[in-house]
């Protein structure tokens, strides 16, 4: 996983599509969904950590 697009593809594998026309809201919602998938043990720890890191980085870029 190298980008937010890859995170979106991971979510899509579970039937989760996020698009609200608000980039920051999308990133926050994706983060919530990733956390839920991890809690339900649907994704591995490594994928969870990378996805959260990518989303946080993109959130900080989008706020500037």
CORURBEL-V580358 format. One record per run of one state. SS is the DSSP state (@ for helix, = for strand, . for the rest). FROM is the first residue (numbers start at 0). TO is the last residue. If there is no record, write none. Layout:
<<SS | FROM | TO> <SS | FROM | TO>>
//
This chain:
<<. | 0 | 2> <@ | 3 | 12> <. | 13 | 21> <@ | 22 | 38> <. | 39 | 43> <@ | 44 | 62> <. | 63 | 63>>
//
